[in-house]
Amino acid sequence: MEFASVLHHAGYEILSTGGTEKALKDAGIPVISAETVTKFPEAFGGRVKTMHPLIMGGILFRRDDASQVAEAEALGIRPIDIVVVNLYPFESTIRKIGFVSEPGKALPDAAIEQIDIGGPTLLRSAAKNHSSVTVVCSPADYGRVADQIKKSGETTVELRRELAAKTFLHTCVYDAHIAEQMAGGTADDVLLTGGRTLRYGENPHQWGKFFEIHGTPQQLWKQLQGKELSYLNILDGDAAWRMVCEFEQPTVVMVKHANPSGIASDTTIENAFQKAYDTDRLSAFGVIIALNRPCTKTVADKIIDQKIFVEVILAPMFDQDALELLKSKPNIRLLSMGDTRFSENTVYRSAFGGMLVQNDDVRVLAAKDLICVTKKQPTDSEMRDLLFAWKVVKHAKSNAIVLAKNATTVGIGCGQTSRVDATWIALKRAQEQAKNSVLASDAFFPFPDAIEEAAKQGISAVIQPGGSVRDADVFKRADELGLAMVLTGVRAFRH
């Protein structure tokens, strides 16, 4: 209302329709109904309101073309110098009704009725004629436009050009979301929005930017504290959050360089935190921490009392007393993730001047999906740990080996050029904790050497995809070593 009041007091006549017209009149701001200008009533339940030559012509005719000015006068078309439109809330309606887009699935009527037709047309028309017309597509710009009008009675061409560019992107995004929902995941195009400039890229001599893929639920999370997110914070934070969302029990994930350094599940988030940290305290320096339960004061106490150097903490929410305590560490970035789940199931990576695209690895395995290939069967507790370790190894860079015991990682080896090297690293980190732990491998064993090394340290069971030409040799050796071994039938590479 404040913006409309500024326009009124600056001498502008205000044309409006529907609910906006009523709201302005109720606020005591003089309004001319669009019907008064067009001499044509709103039709078809409000589907047709502003699509009329007397309105569209008033926006589009060129003020610097004498013949068009004369034509407008002859046709009785008065100039419209400012266009302000808030589009129908299509995206929020989709979320509100809980519609899930699928191939061949029709949009519900409630969503279709929120597809704005006149609004985008008004905005695009005004943006096209920005040399004379000011277009405003977002309430965030009301203040800037109002300030210039109060100062000089009009806007500058520089501001009009900026707002026009913003408007074309705004309507493009709006239409893209509609197309995405209608296509049900079958559309071939990707729309990026945002383009936030970061402090730098992976290293200070590189520049970096962050673009959101349109349609992802970025608006559901917010940063509560700390410095701006960096390029690496975003990469590591994404990895940590996707990992922790794999687990139902209270779980904490600690990540370094997009790899897990420690993961634990327990009956409480506080216990899970301590176990995840104790897994590999050396690596938990400059760490990214993700919790799948609210961050409590006890967790915050543990971070401060143990002097853990933390870059980012991600949690569904933060208890108020935890926030108060973490204020003493103002550089820690706190991300309240709410119910955010990055479930678009699509992964994009640049390569060869183009883009690689694949669906994400979202397959979840249960005990019934596994095939035991050894004489020894896993116990119930081993089976739980095998499934836990498999969830972890899915998120570790290949080649990857994960050792776990009691729903806690005890050793992780990842990003190695040979599987036996990854095994050695995991065993070294586990040390005596390797005994009676289980081992997960993200791909098959080409030779028995890795399980031989693991058996020396007392591991009891193995989960792996299978599929090697030497599978029979590996299975036979596992039997000789007294191990239980189960196959997933699916590989879990992550590069």
C-alpha positions as CSV (number, residue, x, y, z in Angstrom):
1,M,0.0,0.0,0.0
2,E,2.9,2.3,0.7
3,F,4.1,2.0,-2.9
4,A,0.7,2.7,-4.3
5,S,0.4,5.7,-2.0
6,V,3.7,7.1,-3.3
7,L,2.5,6.7,-6.9
8,H,-0.8,8.4,-6.1
9,H,0.8,11.4,-4.4
10,A,3.2,11.7,-7.3
11,G,0.2,12.3,-9.6
12,Y,-0.1,8.8,-11.1
13,E,-3.6,7.4,-11.8
14,I,-3.7,3.8,-10.8
15,L,-5.5,1.1,-12.8
16,S,-6.2,-2.2,-11.2
17,T,-8.3,-5.4,-11.2
18,G,-9.8,-7.9,-8.8
19,G,-8.5,-8.3,-5.3
20,T,-5.8,-5.7,-5.7
21,E,-8.4,-3.1,-6.8
22,K,-10.5,-3.8,-3.7
23,A,-7.5,-3.7,-1.4
24,L,-6.4,-0.3,-2.7
25,K,-9.9,1.1,-2.4
26,D,-10.2,-0.2,1.1
27,A,-7.0,1.6,1.9
28,G,-8.4,4.8,0.7
29,I,-6.2,5.0,-2.5
30,P,-8.1,6.1,-5.6
31,V,-8.2,3.4,-8.2
32,I,-9.6,3.2,-11.8
33,S,-11.0,-0.2,-12.6
34,A,-9.6,-1.8,-15.8
35,E,-13.2,-2.3,-16.8
36,T,-13.7,1.4,-16.9
37,V,-10.9,1.8,-19.4
38,T,-11.7,-1.2,-21.6
39,K,-15.5,-0.9,-21.4
40,F,-15.4,-4.7,-21.1
41,P,-16.1,-6.7,-18.0
42,E,-13.9,-9.4,-16.5
43,A,-14.8,-12.6,-18.2
44,F,-14.6,-16.4,-17.7
45,G,-14.1,-16.3,-14.0
46,G,-11.4,-13.7,-14.2
47,R,-9.4,-15.5,-16.9
48,V,-9.7,-12.4,-19.1
49,K,-9.1,-9.0,-17.5
50,T,-6.3,-7.0,-19.0
51,M,-5.8,-8.4,-22.5
52,H,-7.3,-5.5,-24.4
53,P,-5.8,-3.0,-26.9
54,L,-6.6,0.0,-24.7
55,I,-4.3,-1.5,-22.0
56,M,-1.7,-3.4,-24.0
57,G,-1.5,-0.5,-26.5
58,G,-1.0,2.0,-23.6
59,I,2.1,0.0,-22.5
60,L,3.6,-0.8,-25.9
61,F,3.3,2.2,-28.1
62,R,6.6,4.0,-28.5
63,R,6.7,7.5,-27.0
64,D,9.7,8.5,-29.3
65,D,7.8,7.7,-32.5
66,A,5.6,10.6,-33.6
67,S,3.4,8.3,-35.8
68,Q,2.8,5.9,-32.9
69,V,1.9,8.7,-30.6
70,A,-0.5,10.1,-33.1
71,E,-2.0,6.6,-33.7
72,A,-2.5,6.1,-29.9
73,E,-4.3,9.5,-29.7
74,A,-6.5,8.6,-32.6
75,L,-7.4,5.2,-31.0
76,G,-8.1,6.8,-27.7
77,I,-5.2,5.0,-26.0
78,R,-3.7,6.7,-23.0
79,P,-0.1,5.9,-22.0
80,I,0.6,3.5,-19.1
81,D,4.0,4.4,-17.7
82,I,4.4,1.9,-14.8
83,V,3.4,-1.7,-14.7
84,V,3.4,-3.6,-11.4
85,V,2.5,-7.2,-11.4
86,N,2.8,-10.0,-8.8
87,L,2.2,-13.3,-10.7
88,Y,-0.3,-15.9,-9.6
89,P,1.3,-18.2,-7.0
90,F,1.7,-21.3,-9.1
91,E,4.8,-22.7,-7.3
92,S,3.4,-22.2,-3.8
93,T,0.1,-23.7,-4.9
94,I,1.9,-26.8,-6.1
95,R,3.6,-27.1,-2.7
96,K,0.4,-26.4,-0.8
97,I,-1.6,-29.1,-2.5
98,G,1.3,-31.5,-2.4
99,F,1.3,-32.3,-6.1
100,V,4.1,-34.6,-7.3
101,S,4.8,-34.4,-11.0
102,E,5.2,-37.7,-12.9
103,P,5.2,-38.6,-16.6
104,G,1.7,-38.6,-18.0
105,K,0.2,-37.2,-14.8
106,A,-2.2,-34.2,-15.3
107,L,-1.9,-31.0,-13.3
108,P,-4.9,-30.6,-10.9
109,D,-7.4,-27.8,-11.7
110,A,-6.2,-25.9,-8.6
111,A,-2.7,-25.6,-10.2
112,I,-4.0,-24.8,-13.7
113,E,-6.0,-21.9,-12.4
114,Q,-2.8,-20.4,-10.9
115,I,-1.1,-20.3,-14.3
116,D,-1.0,-16.5,-14.9
117,I,-1.6,-15.4,-18.5
118,G,-2.3,-11.7,-18.4
119,G,0.4,-11.0,-15.8
120,P,3.4,-12.3,-17.8
121,T,2.0,-10.6,-20.9
122,L,1.8,-7.2,-19.1
123,L,5.3,-7.7,-17.6
124,R,6.9,-8.7,-20.9
125,S,5.2,-5.9,-22.8
126,A,6.4,-3.3,-20.2
127,A,9.9,-4.8,-20.2
128,K,10.1,-4.6,-24.0
129,N,9.2,-0.9,-23.9
130,H,11.5,-0.1,-21.0
131,S,12.8,2.9,-22.7
132,S,9.6,4.6,-21.6
133,V,7.9,2.2,-19.2
134,T,8.9,1.1,-15.7
135,V,8.2,-2.6,-15.0
136,V,8.2,-4.0,-11.4
137,C,7.8,-7.7,-11.0
138,S,8.9,-8.0,-7.4
139,P,8.0,-6.2,-4.1
140,A,11.7,-6.1,-3.4
141,D,12.0,-3.3,-6.0
142,Y,9.1,-1.1,-4.7
143,G,11.4,1.0,-2.5
144,R,13.9,1.8,-5.3
145,V,11.2,2.8,-7.7
146,A,9.4,4.9,-5.1
147,D,12.6,6.7,-4.1
148,Q,13.3,7.8,-7.7
149,I,9.7,8.9,-8.2
150,K,9.7,10.9,-5.0
151,K,13.0,12.5,-6.0
152,S,12.3,13.4,-9.7
153,G,8.8,12.2,-10.6
154,E,10.1,9.4,-12.8
155,T,12.6,6.6,-13.0
156,T,16.0,6.6,-14.7
157,V,16.5,4.7,-17.9
158,E,19.3,2.7,-16.1
159,L,16.9,1.5,-13.5
160,R,14.2,0.7,-16.1
161,R,16.7,-1.4,-18.1
162,E,17.8,-3.3,-15.0
163,L,14.2,-4.0,-14.0
164,A,13.4,-5.1,-17.6
165,A,16.2,-7.7,-17.6
166,K,15.0,-8.9,-14.2
167,T,11.5,-9.2,-15.5
168,F,12.4,-11.3,-18.5
169,L,14.3,-13.7,-16.2
170,H,11.3,-13.7,-13.8
171,T,8.8,-14.7,-16.4
172,C,11.2,-17.2,-17.9
173,V,11.6,-18.9,-14.6
174,Y,7.8,-18.8,-14.0
175,D,7.1,-20.5,-17.3
176,A,9.9,-23.0,-16.8
177,H,8.4,-24.2,-13.6
178,I,5.0,-24.7,-15.2
179,A,6.6,-26.6,-18.1
180,E,8.6,-28.7,-15.6
181,Q,5.5,-29.6,-13.6
182,M,3.5,-30.4,-16.8
183,A,6.3,-32.5,-18.3
184,G,6.5,-34.7,-15.2
185,G,10.3,-35.0,-15.3
186,T,10.5,-35.7,-19.1
187,A,11.7,-32.2,-20.1
188,D,15.2,-32.1,-21.5
189,D,16.2,-28.6,-20.5
190,V,17.8,-27.3,-17.3
191,L,17.2,-23.7,-16.0
192,L,19.6,-22.1,-13.6
193,T,18.7,-19.2,-11.5
194,G,20.4,-17.0,-8.9
195,G,24.1,-16.7,-9.9
196,R,25.4,-15.7,-6.5
197,T,29.0,-14.6,-6.6
198,L,31.2,-16.4,-4.1
199,R,34.3,-15.1,-2.4
200,Y,36.4,-17.4,-4.6
201,G,36.3,-20.9,-6.1
202,E,38.2,-24.0,-4.8
203,N,41.3,-21.8,-4.3
204,P,41.6,-18.0,-3.7
205,H,43.0,-17.4,-7.2
206,Q,39.8,-18.8,-8.8
207,W,36.5,-17.1,-9.0
208,G,33.3,-18.9,-8.1
209,K,29.5,-18.6,-8.5
210,F,26.5,-20.6,-7.3
211,F,23.5,-21.1,-9.4
212,E,20.3,-22.8,-8.2
213,I,18.7,-25.3,-10.5
214,H,15.2,-24.1,-10.8
215,G,12.7,-26.1,-8.9
216,T,15.0,-27.3,-6.1
217,P,13.8,-26.4,-2.5
218,Q,16.5,-23.9,-1.7
219,Q,13.9,-21.6,-0.1
220,L,13.2,-24.2,2.6
221,W,16.6,-23.7,4.3
222,K,18.3,-20.6,5.6
223,Q,21.7,-19.6,7.1
224,L,21.4,-18.5,10.7
225,Q,24.9,-17.5,11.5
226,G,28.5,-17.3,10.2
227,K,30.4,-16.1,7.2
228,E,29.1,-16.4,3.7
229,L,29.2,-19.9,2.3
230,S,32.2,-20.6,0.1
231,Y,32.5,-22.8,-2.9
232,L,33.9,-25.7,-0.9
233,N,31.4,-25.1,2.0
234,I,28.6,-25.6,-0.5
235,L,30.1,-28.8,-2.0
236,D,30.9,-30.3,1.4
237,G,27.6,-29.2,2.9
238,D,25.6,-30.8,0.0
239,A,27.6,-34.0,0.5
240,A,27.0,-34.1,4.2
241,W,23.3,-33.3,4.1
242,R,22.6,-36.0,1.4
243,M,24.5,-38.5,3.5
244,V,22.7,-37.8,6.8
245,C,19.3,-37.9,5.0
246,E,19.9,-41.6,4.2
247,F,19.4,-42.6,7.9
248,E,16.2,-42.9,10.0
249,Q,17.9,-43.2,13.4
250,P,19.4,-40.1,15.0
251,T,22.6,-39.8,12.9
252,V,25.6,-37.4,12.6
253,V,27.8,-37.2,9.6
254,M,31.2,-35.5,9.6
255,V,32.7,-34.6,6.2
256,K,36.0,-33.4,4.9
257,H,36.6,-32.7,1.2
258,A,33.2,-34.2,0.3
259,N,34.1,-37.5,1.9
260,P,32.8,-38.9,5.2
261,S,35.4,-38.9,8.0
262,G,32.9,-40.2,10.6
263,I,29.3,-41.3,10.7
264,A,27.3,-42.8,13.6
265,S,23.7,-43.6,14.4
266,D,22.4,-44.0,18.0
267,T,19.3,-43.6,20.1
268,T,20.1,-39.9,20.7
269,I,21.7,-37.3,18.5
270,E,24.2,-36.4,21.3
271,N,25.5,-40.0,21.5
272,A,25.6,-40.2,17.7
273,F,27.6,-36.9,17.6
274,Q,30.3,-38.1,20.0
275,K,30.7,-41.5,18.3
276,A,31.0,-39.8,14.8
277,Y,33.7,-37.4,16.2
278,D,35.6,-40.2,18.0
279,T,35.8,-42.2,14.8
280,D,38.5,-39.9,13.3
281,R,39.3,-36.9,15.5
282,L,42.4,-36.1,13.4
283,S,40.3,-35.6,10.2
284,A,37.6,-33.6,12.0
285,F,39.5,-30.3,11.7
286,G,37.8,-27.7,9.6
287,V,34.9,-30.2,9.4
288,I,31.4,-30.0,8.1
289,I,28.8,-31.6,10.4
290,A,25.3,-32.7,9.5
291,L,22.7,-33.9,11.9
292,N,19.3,-35.4,11.0
293,R,17.8,-34.2,14.3
294,P,17.7,-30.7,15.8
295,C,21.0,-29.4,17.1
296,T,20.7,-29.3,20.9
297,K,22.6,-27.4,23.6
298,T,24.4,-30.6,24.5
299,V,25.8,-31.0,21.0
300,A,26.8,-27.3,21.0
301,D,28.6,-27.9,24.3
302,K,30.5,-30.9,22.9
303,I,31.7,-28.8,20.0
304,I,32.9,-26.0,22.2
305,D,34.3,-28.1,25.1
306,Q,36.3,-30.3,22.7
307,K,37.5,-27.3,20.8
308,I,36.4,-28.8,17.4
309,F,37.2,-26.6,14.5
310,V,33.9,-26.6,12.6
311,E,33.2,-24.8,9.3
312,V,29.5,-25.6,8.8
313,I,26.7,-27.2,10.9
314,L,23.6,-28.4,9.1
315,A,20.5,-29.5,11.0
316,P,16.8,-29.5,10.6
317,M,16.7,-26.8,13.2
318,F,18.7,-25.4,16.1
319,D,17.4,-25.3,19.7
320,Q,17.4,-21.7,21.0
321,D,19.9,-22.4,23.8
322,A,22.2,-24.1,21.2
323,L,22.1,-20.9,19.1
324,E,22.9,-18.8,22.1
325,L,25.9,-21.0,22.9
326,L,27.2,-21.1,19.3
327,K,27.1,-17.3,19.2
328,S,30.5,-17.5,20.9
329,K,31.8,-19.1,17.6
330,P,30.5,-16.5,15.1
331,N,32.4,-17.8,12.2
332,I,30.7,-21.2,12.3
333,R,28.1,-21.2,9.5
334,L,24.8,-22.6,10.8
335,L,22.3,-23.9,8.2
336,S,18.8,-24.6,9.3
337,M,17.6,-27.1,6.7
338,G,14.0,-27.6,7.8
339,D,12.4,-30.4,5.8
340,T,14.7,-29.8,2.8
341,R,15.4,-33.0,0.8
342,F,17.3,-32.7,-2.5
343,S,15.3,-35.3,-4.2
344,E,15.4,-34.1,-7.8
345,N,17.4,-37.3,-8.5
346,T,19.5,-35.6,-11.1
347,V,23.2,-34.9,-10.9
348,Y,24.9,-32.4,-13.2
349,R,28.7,-32.1,-13.8
350,S,30.6,-30.1,-16.3
351,A,32.9,-32.0,-18.7
352,F,34.5,-31.4,-22.2
353,G,32.9,-27.9,-22.4
354,G,29.4,-29.5,-21.8
355,M,27.5,-31.2,-19.1
356,L,27.2,-34.8,-17.9
357,V,23.7,-35.6,-16.4
358,Q,22.6,-38.7,-14.6
359,N,20.0,-39.7,-12.0
360,D,21.3,-39.8,-8.4
361,D,22.0,-43.1,-6.6
362,V,18.9,-43.3,-4.5
363,R,18.6,-47.1,-4.3
364,V,18.0,-48.3,-0.8
365,L,18.9,-51.9,0.0
366,A,17.3,-54.2,2.7
367,A,18.5,-57.5,4.0
368,K,16.1,-59.4,1.7
369,D,18.0,-57.8,-1.3
370,L,21.3,-59.4,-0.4
371,I,22.7,-62.7,-1.4
372,C,25.0,-64.6,0.9
373,V,27.8,-66.4,-1.0
374,T,29.7,-67.9,1.9
375,K,29.0,-70.8,4.3
376,K,29.0,-68.5,7.2
377,Q,25.8,-66.3,7.4
378,P,25.9,-62.8,8.8
379,T,24.4,-62.5,12.3
380,D,21.5,-60.1,12.8
381,S,23.8,-57.4,14.3
382,E,26.3,-57.9,11.4
383,M,23.5,-57.6,8.9
384,R,22.5,-54.2,10.5
385,D,26.1,-53.0,10.3
386,L,26.5,-54.2,6.8
387,L,23.5,-52.2,5.6
388,F,24.7,-49.2,7.6
389,A,28.2,-49.5,6.0
390,W,26.7,-49.8,2.6
391,K,24.8,-46.5,3.0
392,V,28.1,-44.8,4.0
393,V,30.2,-46.3,1.2
394,K,27.7,-45.0,-1.4
395,H,28.8,-41.5,-0.4
396,A,32.6,-42.0,-0.2
397,K,34.7,-41.3,-3.3
398,S,35.8,-44.4,-5.2
399,N,37.7,-46.6,-4.7
400,A,36.1,-46.8,-1.2
401,I,36.2,-49.1,1.7
402,V,34.2,-48.5,4.9
403,L,34.6,-50.4,8.2
404,A,31.7,-50.2,10.7
405,K,30.6,-51.6,14.0
406,N,27.5,-50.9,16.1
407,A,26.2,-48.4,13.5
408,T,29.4,-46.4,13.7
409,T,32.2,-46.1,11.1
410,V,35.5,-47.1,12.6
411,G,37.7,-46.7,9.5
412,I,37.2,-45.2,6.0
413,G,39.5,-45.4,3.0
414,C,38.4,-43.5,-0.1
415,G,39.5,-41.9,-3.3
416,Q,42.2,-44.5,-3.9
417,T,43.4,-45.9,-7.2
418,S,43.4,-49.4,-5.9
419,R,40.9,-51.2,-3.7
420,V,43.6,-52.8,-1.5
421,D,45.1,-49.3,-0.9
422,A,41.6,-48.1,0.3
423,T,41.4,-51.2,2.5
424,W,44.9,-50.5,4.1
425,I,43.9,-46.9,4.8
426,A,40.6,-47.9,6.4
427,L,42.3,-50.5,8.6
428,K,45.0,-48.1,9.6
429,R,42.4,-45.6,10.8
430,A,40.4,-48.3,12.6
431,Q,43.4,-49.9,14.3
432,E,42.1,-52.1,17.1
433,Q,38.5,-51.1,16.4
434,A,38.7,-53.2,13.2
435,K,38.2,-56.3,15.2
436,N,34.6,-57.7,14.8
437,S,33.7,-54.8,12.4
438,V,32.2,-55.3,9.0
439,L,33.5,-54.1,5.7
440,A,31.7,-52.5,2.8
441,S,33.2,-52.1,-0.7
442,D,31.7,-49.8,-3.3
443,A,32.7,-52.2,-6.1
444,F,33.8,-55.8,-6.6
445,F,37.1,-57.2,-5.4
446,P,39.3,-58.0,-8.4
447,F,41.5,-60.2,-6.2
448,P,41.2,-61.6,-2.7
449,D,44.1,-59.5,-1.4
450,A,41.9,-56.8,0.2
451,I,39.8,-59.2,2.2
452,E,42.9,-61.1,3.2
453,E,44.3,-57.8,4.7
454,A,41.0,-57.1,6.4
455,A,40.7,-60.6,7.9
456,K,44.2,-60.2,9.5
457,Q,42.7,-57.3,11.5
458,G,39.6,-59.3,12.6
459,I,36.8,-58.1,10.4
460,S,33.8,-60.5,10.5
461,A,31.6,-59.9,7.4
462,V,31.8,-58.2,4.0
463,I,29.2,-56.5,1.8
464,Q,30.2,-55.9,-1.9
465,P,28.5,-55.8,-5.3
466,G,30.1,-58.9,-6.9
467,G,30.5,-59.2,-10.6
468,S,34.3,-59.8,-10.9
469,V,35.6,-62.6,-13.2
470,R,37.4,-63.8,-10.1
471,D,34.3,-63.8,-7.9
472,A,34.6,-67.6,-7.3
473,D,38.2,-67.1,-6.0
474,V,37.1,-64.3,-3.7
475,F,34.1,-66.3,-2.3
476,K,36.4,-69.3,-1.8
477,R,39.0,-67.2,0.1
478,A,36.3,-65.6,2.3
479,D,35.2,-69.1,3.3
480,E,38.8,-70.1,4.1
481,L,39.1,-67.0,6.2
482,G,35.9,-67.7,8.1
483,L,34.1,-64.5,6.8
484,A,30.5,-64.0,6.0
485,M,30.0,-62.3,2.6
486,V,26.9,-60.9,1.0
487,L,26.4,-59.4,-2.5
488,T,24.3,-56.3,-3.3
489,G,24.2,-56.9,-7.1
490,V,24.6,-53.1,-7.6
491,R,27.8,-51.0,-7.6
492,A,28.1,-47.7,-5.7
493,F,30.9,-45.8,-7.5
494,R,31.1,-42.0,-6.7
495,H,33.7,-40.0,-8.6
